[in-house]
Amino acid sequence: MSMSDCLHSNDLCDVIRASSLLVPEEIMTSPDNSVELVRDKKWTVRVTAYGATLTFPFEAESYARSYADGQAFRLGVHVAELKRCG
């Protein structure tokens, strides 16, 4: 099966196989990737991927958790929950 066939298939296995051809597994599960959910006065999601860290503020916990879960799934990591005190 060619890459083009995989990308146009409705079969989930074909899609997963195609994505592994595009992004090597060692990059998808790199120890340099992380997702942190920080609870302070507001909710913050800090995403570190491929050497860059971005921070996203959220007013609502549900939106922050949803975004963090999606990014963790994308990067193949677990969400670390942090609570700032003070």
Disulfide bonds with the S-S distance in Angstrom:
none
